[in-house]
């Protein structure tokens, strides 16, 4: 929206550290903006997410993930051998009545 001369502008500094430029927005349009543009917002979000993921994988989350994946692989291995053996046992139909 275009600001009218009598409107008060809200001036802020971009929260993205590599940008840090001053930007202005009218009070009516201001909704808690932290960044000067969508581009700065997107780049900052990607960097924060990458940093969070690195920190998460350094702590106890790393061990929980490792243990969960191990258990999953063991279950899959067990299920695949169980399925193979059960299929072999029932591969030929047997008649329980009549001639053997």
CNS distance restraints for C-alpha pairs under 8 A (distance, minus, plus):
assign (resid   1 and name CA) (resid  29 and name CA) 7.57 0.50 0.50
assign (resid   3 and name CA) (resid   7 and name CA) 6.28 0.50 0.50
assign (resid   3 and name CA) (resid   9 and name CA) 7.88 0.50 0.50
assign (resid   3 and name CA) (resid  26 and name CA) 6.19 0.50 0.50
assign (resid   7 and name CA) (resid  26 and name CA) 6.77 0.50 0.50
assign (resid   7 and name CA) (resid  27 and name CA) 7.61 0.50 0.50
assign (resid   8 and name CA) (resid  26 and name CA) 6.01 0.50 0.50
assign (resid   8 and name CA) (resid  27 and name CA) 6.18 0.50 0.50
assign (resid   9 and name CA) (resid  24 and name CA) 6.01 0.50 0.50
assign (resid   9 and name CA) (resid  25 and name CA) 5.38 0.50 0.50
assign (resid   9 and name CA) (resid  26 and name CA) 4.27 0.50 0.50
assign (resid   9 and name CA) (resid  27 and name CA) 5.81 0.50 0.50
assign (resid  10 and name CA) (resid  24 and name CA) 5.43 0.50 0.50
assign (resid  10 and name CA) (resid  25 and name CA) 5.19 0.50 0.50
assign (resid  10 and name CA) (resid  26 and name CA) 5.67 0.50 0.50
assign (resid  10 and name CA) (resid  27 and name CA) 5.83 0.50 0.50
assign (resid  10 and name CA) (resid  30 and name CA) 7.44 0.50 0.50
assign (resid  11 and name CA) (resid  22 and name CA) 6.77 0.50 0.50
assign (resid  11 and name CA) (resid  23 and name CA) 5.66 0.50 0.50
assign (resid  11 and name CA) (resid  24 and name CA) 4.34 0.50 0.50
assign (resid  11 and name CA) (resid  25 and name CA) 6.57 0.50 0.50
assign (resid  12 and name CA) (resid  22 and name CA) 5.60 0.50 0.50
assign (resid  12 and name CA) (resid  23 and name CA) 5.60 0.50 0.50
assign (resid  12 and name CA) (resid  24 and name CA) 6.37 0.50 0.50
assign (resid  12 and name CA) (resid  34 and name CA) 7.83 0.50 0.50
assign (resid  13 and name CA) (resid  20 and name CA) 5.66 0.50 0.50
assign (resid  13 and name CA) (resid  21 and name CA) 5.55 0.50 0.50
assign (resid  13 and name CA) (resid  22 and name CA) 4.42 0.50 0.50
assign (resid  13 and name CA) (resid  23 and name CA) 6.25 0.50 0.50
assign (resid  13 and name CA) (resid  34 and name CA) 7.76 0.50 0.50
assign (resid  13 and name CA) (resid  35 and name CA) 7.64 0.50 0.50
assign (resid  13 and name CA) (resid  36 and name CA) 7.61 0.50 0.50
assign (resid  14 and name CA) (resid  19 and name CA) 6.43 0.50 0.50
assign (resid  14 and name CA) (resid  20 and name CA) 4.65 0.50 0.50
assign (resid  14 and name CA) (resid  21 and name CA) 5.51 0.50 0.50
assign (resid  14 and name CA) (resid  22 and name CA) 6.27 0.50 0.50
assign (resid  14 and name CA) (resid  23 and name CA) 7.12 0.50 0.50
assign (resid  14 and name CA) (resid  34 and name CA) 6.04 0.50 0.50
assign (resid  14 and name CA) (resid  35 and name CA) 4.58 0.50 0.50
assign (resid  14 and name CA) (resid  36 and name CA) 5.23 0.50 0.50
assign (resid  15 and name CA) (resid  19 and name CA) 7.73 0.50 0.50
assign (resid  15 and name CA) (resid  20 and name CA) 6.30 0.50 0.50
assign (resid  15 and name CA) (resid  34 and name CA) 5.51 0.50 0.50
assign (resid  15 and name CA) (resid  35 and name CA) 5.43 0.50 0.50
assign (resid  16 and name CA) (resid  20 and name CA) 6.05 0.50 0.50
assign (resid  16 and name CA) (resid  35 and name CA) 6.55 0.50 0.50
assign (resid  16 and name CA) (resid  40 and name CA) 6.25 0.50 0.50
assign (resid  16 and name CA) (resid  41 and name CA) 7.38 0.50 0.50
assign (resid  16 and name CA) (resid  44 and name CA) 6.00 0.50 0.50
assign (resid  19 and name CA) (resid  40 and name CA) 7.53 0.50 0.50
assign (resid  21 and name CA) (resid  36 and name CA) 7.54 0.50 0.50
assign (resid  22 and name CA) (resid  36 and name CA) 7.63 0.50 0.50
assign (resid  23 and name CA) (resid  36 and name CA) 5.90 0.50 0.50
assign (resid  25 and name CA) (resid  29 and name CA) 6.63 0.50 0.50
assign (resid  25 and name CA) (resid  30 and name CA) 6.24 0.50 0.50
assign (resid  26 and name CA) (resid  30 and name CA) 6.25 0.50 0.50
assign (resid  34 and name CA) (resid  41 and name CA) 7.97 0.50 0.50
assign (resid  35 and name CA) (resid  40 and name CA) 6.11 0.50 0.50
assign (resid  35 and name CA) (resid  41 and name CA) 5.66 0.50 0.50
assign (resid  36 and name CA) (resid  40 and name CA) 6.73 0.50 0.50
assign (resid  36 and name CA) (resid  41 and name CA) 7.82 0.50 0.50
assign (resid  37 and name CA) (resid  41 and name CA) 6.39 0.50 0.50
assign (resid  38 and name CA) (resid  42 and name CA) 6.04 0.50 0.50
assign (resid  39 and name CA) (resid  43 and name CA) 6.22 0.50 0.50
assign (resid  40 and name CA) (resid  44 and name CA) 6.00 0.50 0.50
assign (resid  41 and name CA) (resid  45 and name CA) 6.10 0.50 0.50
assign (resid  42 and name CA) (resid  46 and name CA) 6.26 0.50 0.50
assign (resid  43 and name CA) (resid  47 and name CA) 6.26 0.50 0.50
assign (resid  44 and name CA) (resid  48 and name CA) 6.09 0.50 0.50
assign (resid  45 and name CA) (resid  49 and name CA) 6.05 0.50 0.50
assign (resid  46 and name CA) (resid  50 and name CA) 6.15 0.50 0.50
assign (resid  47 and name CA) (resid  51 and name CA) 6.16 0.50 0.50
assign (resid  48 and name CA) (resid  52 and name CA) 6.08 0.50 0.50
assign (resid  49 and name CA) (resid  53 and name CA) 6.14 0.50 0.50
assign (resid  50 and name CA) (resid  54 and name CA) 6.28 0.50 0.50
assign (resid  51 and name CA) (resid  55 and name CA) 6.26 0.50 0.50
assign (resid  52 and name CA) (resid  56 and name CA) 6.07 0.50 0.50
assign (resid  53 and name CA) (resid  57 and name CA) 6.21 0.50 0.50
assign (resid  54 and name CA) (resid  58 and name CA) 6.45 0.50 0.50
assign (resid  55 and name CA) (resid  59 and name CA) 6.83 0.50 0.50
assign (resid  56 and name CA) (resid  60 and name CA) 7.72 0.50 0.50
assign (resid  56 and name CA) (resid  61 and name CA) 5.94 0.50 0.50
assign (resid  56 and name CA) (resid  62 and name CA) 7.05 0.50 0.50
assign (resid  57 and name CA) (resid  61 and name CA) 5.89 0.50 0.50
assign (resid  57 and name CA) (resid  62 and name CA) 4.70 0.50 0.50
assign (resid  58 and name CA) (resid  62 and name CA) 6.18 0.50 0.50
assign (resid  59 and name CA) (resid  63 and name CA) 7.59 0.50 0.50
assign (resid  60 and name CA) (resid  64 and name CA) 6.37 0.50 0.50
assign (resid  61 and name CA) (resid  65 and name CA) 6.05 0.50 0.50
assign (resid  62 and name CA) (resid  66 and name CA) 6.20 0.50 0.50
assign (resid  63 and name CA) (resid  67 and name CA) 6.13 0.50 0.50
assign (resid  64 and name CA) (resid  68 and name CA) 6.06 0.50 0.50
assign (resid  65 and name CA) (resid  69 and name CA) 6.12 0.50 0.50
assign (resid  66 and name CA) (resid  70 and name CA) 6.20 0.50 0.50
assign (resid  67 and name CA) (resid  71 and name CA) 6.23 0.50 0.50
assign (resid  68 and name CA) (resid  72 and name CA) 6.17 0.50 0.50
assign (resid  69 and name CA) (resid  73 and name CA) 6.15 0.50 0.50
assign (resid  70 and name CA) (resid  74 and name CA) 6.21 0.50 0.50
assign (resid  71 and name CA) (resid  75 and name CA) 6.16 0.50 0.50
assign (resid  72 and name CA) (resid  76 and name CA) 6.17 0.50 0.50
assign (resid  73 and name CA) (resid  77 and name CA) 6.05 0.50 0.50
assign (resid  74 and name CA) (resid  78 and name CA) 6.06 0.50 0.50
assign (resid  75 and name CA) (resid  79 and name CA) 5.98 0.50 0.50
assign (resid  76 and name CA) (resid  80 and name CA) 6.01 0.50 0.50
assign (resid  77 and name CA) (resid  81 and name CA) 6.35 0.50 0.50
assign (resid  78 and name CA) (resid  82 and name CA) 6.02 0.50 0.50
assign (resid  79 and name CA) (resid  83 and name CA) 5.89 0.50 0.50
assign (resid  80 and name CA) (resid  84 and name CA) 6.09 0.50 0.50
assign (resid  81 and name CA) (resid  85 and name CA) 6.17 0.50 0.50
assign (resid  82 and name CA) (resid  86 and name CA) 6.09 0.50 0.50
assign (resid  83 and name CA) (resid  87 and name CA) 6.05 0.50 0.50
assign (resid  84 and name CA) (resid  88 and name CA) 6.27 0.50 0.50
assign (resid  85 and name CA) (resid  89 and name CA) 6.24 0.50 0.50
assign (resid  86 and name CA) (resid  90 and name CA) 6.40 0.50 0.50
assign (resid  87 and name CA) (resid  91 and name CA) 5.69 0.50 0.50
assign (resid  95 and name CA) (resid 100 and name CA) 7.38 0.50 0.50
assign (resid  96 and name CA) (resid 100 and name CA) 7.89 0.50 0.50
